[in-house]
Amino acid sequence: MSNSALNSIEKKAAFSLATVFGLRMLGLFMILPVFAIYGQELVGYSPIWIGLAIGAYGLTQALLQIPMGILSDKFGRKPIILVGLVVFLLGSIVAAMSETIYGVVAGRALQGMGAIASAVLALAADLSREEQRPKVMATIGMFIGLSFTLAMVVGPIVAQAFGLSGLFWFTAALTVGAMFMIQFMVPFSVNKAPRGDNVALPDQISRLIRDPQLFRLNIGVFILHMALTACFVTLPKQFVEAGLALEDHWQLYLPTLLGSFFLMVPFMILAIKKQKEKQMFSSAVLLFSLALLFLWYIPSSLFSLVFLMVLFFTAFNYLEATMPSILSRLAPAGVKGSVMGIYSSSQFMGAFVGGVLGGAIAGQFGEQMIFLVMACIGFLWLIAAMGMKPLKKSKSFSFKTTIATEEQADIISEQLINLPGVVEATLVHSEAVAYLKLDDKVVDFQQIKTLLKPS
């Protein structure tokens, strides 16, 4: 079978797991474009509670993301994913049946407890070969991006037709569909990828949190999602005040998000072809911060809001798409699962803090002040981003090995690191696996395989 294309199991796994991930994220995101308005009808309404309802899922996601991945390693991927979806379903039902904002907050927090992201990604790794894994992961990433765009369009339409409770019942129905897909469409795991590749290892986490280059990305994704969530505490109201009825908001979000996807393409081409990744990354953070600053400074007309939202989402989409790629290249060989676990937890914690902070700022200083505070934090991120080291061209690979002793592993590690194109080598003889970071344009794969399987 050709190694250059996905096989039937990999295609089925990529589509079904991406759909499951996308349906779940669609359910989480649909509240963003409508809750600032519909939440005012709930008993107990206040800006801080609006922020909590929008971001509550982020706290429980952040706390449980790594433990759920570890549990999936122990009890199996599918059982843990199904348990997570059941919890998410219960959270959706609690929110749908609530007439108070406190009940919605509780439901959103319960939704977040169904933290299946790490288990889904681990299952995707289990069901794909090393050389095809990036394609499977890219498919899942694409569906996450599409789910956000779809949520911005569908959320206002569903809420207008069925109300806020209908939005949560719709989310519950999507979750049931995702459960059926996991049970009947996702292939059973036929192989298991090396643990360090996909599941967080507790003994590695504290060391990786302190790594200065990884920390810049973790704090970056925290700020990115903090600002996004905080802004949606006020943006839907501003669109209504500018003359756009809530049921028509999809007409704004759809062209804005599609336009931002097209505009970010030149950033990506310049970064890759001209090897200006660090400069383009810093430029995107600058654009992100300036868009927030102008949202605070420029009077809110419909034209200015649309223009600045296009700039904001151009920067947001570029940063959201490129940071995981940069992260995988910076991650030490053999601990990609731990690195991604910390990154995902930072992302979800940012969403929680953004909701709380946005609500608190709106209650104390007015909603317009949200943009100024987020812009100032964005400029602090820009300073940190400018301190990033230039990126080396490399990809992560894992190989089976027949090395039996630690002494032999040390000798062969030294031989590997001296080969052209080998950036980093980690051999775990107890798992019979080698984790390598390679420049695949230079390296001789046959030479590596020969070293890893000594006679």
Backbone hydrogen bonds, N-H to C=O, Kabsch-Sander energy under -0.5 kcal/mol:
donor,donor_aa,acceptor,acceptor_aa,energy
5,A,2,S,-0.5
11,K,7,N,-2.6
12,K,8,S,-2.2
13,A,9,I,-2.7
14,A,10,E,-2.8
15,F,11,K,-2.4
16,S,12,K,-2.4
17,L,13,A,-2.4
18,A,14,A,-1.8
19,T,15,F,-2.2
20,V,16,S,-2.3
21,F,17,L,-2.6
22,G,18,A,-2.7
23,L,19,T,-2.9
24,R,20,V,-2.0
25,M,21,F,-2.4
26,L,22,G,-2.5
27,G,23,L,-1.9
28,L,24,R,-1.6
29,F,25,M,-2.6
30,M,26,L,-1.9
32,L,29,F,-2.0
34,V,31,I,-1.2
35,F,31,I,-2.6
37,I,34,V,-1.4
38,Y,34,V,-2.5
39,G,35,F,-2.5
40,Q,37,I,-1.1
41,E,38,Y,-1.7
42,L,39,G,-1.4
43,V,99,E,-2.0
45,Y,42,L,-1.3
50,I,46,S,-2.1
51,G,47,P,-2.3
52,L,48,I,-2.0
53,A,49,W,-2.5
54,I,50,I,-2.2
55,G,51,G,-2.3
56,A,52,L,-2.0
58,G,55,G,-1.5
59,L,55,G,-0.7
59,L,56,A,-0.7
60,T,56,A,-1.1
61,Q,57,Y,-2.3
62,A,58,G,-2.6
63,L,59,L,-2.1
64,L,60,T,-1.8
65,Q,61,Q,-1.8
68,M,64,L,-2.5
69,G,65,Q,-1.5
70,I,66,I,-2.1
71,L,67,P,-2.5
72,S,68,M,-2.0
73,D,69,G,-1.2
74,K,70,I,-1.1
75,F,71,L,-3.3
76,G,72,S,-1.3
80,I,76,G,-1.3
81,I,77,R,-2.5
82,L,78,K,-2.8
83,V,79,P,-2.3
84,G,80,I,-2.5
85,L,81,I,-2.3
86,V,82,L,-2.2
87,V,83,V,-2.2
88,F,84,G,-2.3
89,L,85,L,-2.5
90,L,86,V,-2.4
91,G,87,V,-2.3
92,S,88,F,-2.1
93,I,89,L,-2.2
94,V,90,L,-2.6
95,A,91,G,-2.3
96,A,92,S,-2.3
97,M,93,I,-2.0
98,S,95,A,-0.9
101,I,43,V,-2.7
104,V,100,T,-1.4
105,V,101,I,-2.2
106,A,102,Y,-2.2
107,G,103,G,-2.4
108,R,104,V,-2.7
109,A,105,V,-2.4
110,L,106,A,-2.1
111,Q,107,G,-2.4
112,G,108,R,-1.9
113,M,109,A,-1.0
114,G,110,L,-0.6
114,G,111,Q,-1.4
115,A,113,M,-1.9
116,I,114,G,-1.5
120,V,116,I,-2.8
121,L,117,A,-2.4
122,A,118,S,-2.1
123,L,119,A,-2.3
124,A,120,V,-2.4
125,A,121,L,-2.0
126,D,122,A,-2.3
127,L,123,L,-1.9
128,S,125,A,-1.2
132,Q,129,R,-1.1
133,R,129,R,-1.4
133,R,130,E,-0.5
135,K,132,Q,-0.6
136,V,132,Q,-1.6
137,M,133,R,-2.7
138,A,134,P,-2.4
139,T,135,K,-1.9
140,I,136,V,-1.8
141,G,137,M,-2.6
142,M,138,A,-2.5
143,F,139,T,-2.0
144,I,140,I,-1.9
145,G,141,G,-2.0
146,L,142,M,-2.4
147,S,143,F,-2.3
148,F,144,I,-1.7
149,T,145,G,-1.8
150,L,146,L,-2.9
151,A,147,S,-2.4
152,M,148,F,-1.9
153,V,149,T,-1.2
154,V,150,L,-3.6
155,G,151,A,-2.3
157,I,153,V,-0.8
158,V,154,V,-2.9
159,A,155,G,-2.6
160,Q,156,P,-2.1
161,A,157,I,-1.9
162,F,158,V,-3.0
163,G,159,A,-2.0
166,G,162,F,-0.9
167,L,163,G,-1.4
168,F,164,L,-1.4
169,W,165,S,-2.3
170,F,166,G,-2.4
171,T,167,L,-1.7
172,A,168,F,-2.2
173,A,169,W,-2.2
174,L,170,F,-2.1
175,T,171,T,-2.0
176,V,172,A,-2.0
177,G,173,A,-1.9
178,A,174,L,-2.1
179,M,175,T,-2.2
180,F,176,V,-2.0
181,M,177,G,-1.9
182,I,178,A,-2.3
183,Q,179,M,-2.2
184,F,180,F,-2.7
185,M,181,M,-2.3
186,V,181,M,-2.2
193,A,191,N,-0.5
197,D,194,P,-1.5
198,N,194,P,-0.7
198,N,195,R,-1.4
199,V,195,R,-2.7
204,Q,201,L,-2.3
205,I,201,L,-0.7
205,I,202,P,-0.8
206,S,202,P,-0.5
208,L,204,Q,-2.0
209,I,205,I,-2.3
210,R,206,S,-1.2
211,D,208,L,-0.8
215,F,211,D,-2.7
216,R,212,P,-1.4
217,L,213,Q,-1.1
218,N,214,L,-2.5
219,I,215,F,-2.9
220,G,216,R,-1.3
221,V,217,L,-2.6
222,F,218,N,-1.6
223,I,219,I,-2.3
224,L,220,G,-2.6
225,H,221,V,-2.0
226,M,222,F,-1.9
227,A,223,I,-2.7
228,L,224,L,-1.8
229,T,225,H,-2.1
230,A,226,M,-2.5
231,C,227,A,-2.5
232,F,228,L,-1.4
233,V,230,A,-1.5
234,T,231,C,-1.5
235,L,231,C,-2.7
237,K,234,T,-0.6
238,Q,234,T,-1.9
239,F,235,L,-2.2
240,V,236,P,-1.8
241,E,237,K,-2.7
242,A,238,Q,-1.6
243,G,240,V,-1.6
244,L,239,F,-2.4
245,A,243,G,-0.7
248,D,245,A,-1.9
249,H,246,L,-1.9
251,Q,248,D,-1.4
252,L,249,H,-1.4
253,Y,249,H,-2.5
254,L,250,W,-2.5
256,T,252,L,-1.8
257,L,253,Y,-2.8
258,L,254,L,-2.4
259,G,255,P,-2.6
260,S,256,T,-1.9
261,F,257,L,-1.8
262,F,258,L,-1.8
263,L,259,G,-2.2
264,M,260,S,-1.5
265,V,261,F,-0.6
265,V,262,F,-0.8
267,F,263,L,-0.6
268,M,264,M,-1.9
269,I,265,V,-2.7
270,L,266,P,-2.6
271,A,267,F,-2.2
272,I,268,M,-2.3
273,K,269,I,-2.8
274,K,269,I,-0.5
274,K,270,L,-1.5
276,K,270,L,-0.6
276,K,271,A,-1.0
277,E,271,A,-0.6
280,M,276,K,-2.8
281,F,277,E,-2.4
282,S,278,K,-2.4
283,S,279,Q,-2.2
284,A,280,M,-2.3
285,V,281,F,-2.0
286,L,282,S,-2.2
287,L,283,S,-2.6
288,F,284,A,-2.5
289,S,285,V,-2.2
290,L,286,L,-2.7
291,A,287,L,-2.5
292,L,288,F,-1.5
293,L,289,S,-2.3
294,F,290,L,-2.7
295,L,291,A,-1.8
296,W,292,L,-1.3
297,Y,293,L,-2.1
298,I,294,F,-2.8
301,S,299,P,-1.5
305,L,301,S,-2.4
306,V,302,L,-2.3
307,F,303,F,-2.7
308,L,304,S,-2.5
309,M,305,L,-2.2
310,V,306,V,-2.0
311,L,307,F,-1.7
312,F,308,L,-2.7
313,F,309,M,-2.8
314,T,310,V,-1.9
315,A,311,L,-2.1
316,F,312,F,-2.8
317,N,313,F,-2.8
318,Y,314,T,-1.8
319,L,315,A,-2.6
320,E,316,F,-2.9
321,A,317,N,-2.0
322,T,318,Y,-2.2
323,M,319,L,-2.2
325,S,321,A,-0.5
326,I,322,T,-2.4
327,L,323,M,-2.9
328,S,324,P,-2.3
329,R,325,S,-1.3
330,L,326,I,-1.9
331,A,327,L,-2.1
335,V,332,P,-1.7
337,G,196,G,-2.8
339,V,335,V,-2.3
340,M,336,K,-2.7
341,G,337,G,-1.9
342,I,338,S,-2.1
343,Y,339,V,-2.1
344,S,340,M,-2.8
345,S,341,G,-2.2
346,S,342,I,-2.2
347,Q,343,Y,-2.1
348,F,344,S,-2.4
349,M,345,S,-2.5
350,G,346,S,-2.0
351,A,347,Q,-1.6
352,F,348,F,-1.9
353,V,349,M,-2.8
354,G,350,G,-2.6
355,G,351,A,-1.9
356,V,352,F,-2.3
357,L,353,V,-3.3
358,G,354,G,-2.7
359,G,355,G,-2.1
360,A,356,V,-2.4
361,I,357,L,-2.8
362,A,358,G,-2.3
363,G,359,G,-2.1
364,Q,360,A,-1.9
365,F,361,I,-3.2
366,G,361,I,-0.8
366,G,362,A,-0.8
369,M,366,G,-1.0
370,I,367,E,-1.5
371,F,368,Q,-0.8
372,L,368,Q,-0.8
373,V,369,M,-2.3
374,M,370,I,-2.4
375,A,371,F,-2.3
376,C,372,L,-2.4
377,I,373,V,-2.1
378,G,374,M,-2.2
379,F,375,A,-2.1
380,L,376,C,-1.5
381,W,377,I,-1.9
382,L,378,G,-2.0
383,I,379,F,-1.6
384,A,380,L,-1.8
385,A,381,W,-3.0
386,M,382,L,-2.0
387,G,384,A,-1.2
388,M,385,A,-1.8
394,S,392,K,-0.7
395,K,438,L,-2.8
397,F,436,L,-3.0
399,F,434,A,-2.4
401,T,432,A,-1.8
402,T,452,L,-2.0
403,I,452,L,-0.5
409,A,405,T,-2.0
410,D,406,E,-2.3
411,I,407,E,-2.0
412,I,408,Q,-2.4
413,S,409,A,-2.4
414,E,410,D,-1.8
415,Q,411,I,-1.8
416,L,412,I,-2.7
417,I,413,S,-2.3
418,N,414,E,-0.8
419,L,416,L,-2.0
422,V,419,L,-1.6
423,V,421,G,-0.7
423,V,437,K,-2.8
424,E,437,K,-1.5
426,T,435,Y,-2.8
428,V,433,V,-2.8
429,H,427,L,-0.7
431,E,428,V,-1.1
432,A,428,V,-0.7
433,V,428,V,-1.7
434,A,399,F,-2.7
435,Y,426,T,-3.6
436,L,397,F,-3.0
436,L,434,A,-0.6
437,K,424,E,-2.5
438,L,395,K,-3.1
438,L,436,L,-0.5
439,D,421,G,-2.9
440,D,438,L,-1.0
442,V,439,D,-2.0
443,V,439,D,-2.3
445,F,443,V,-0.8
448,I,444,D,-1.6
449,K,445,F,-2.5
450,T,446,Q,-2.0
451,L,447,Q,-1.9
452,L,448,I,-2.2
453,K,449,K,-0.8
453,K,450,T,-0.5
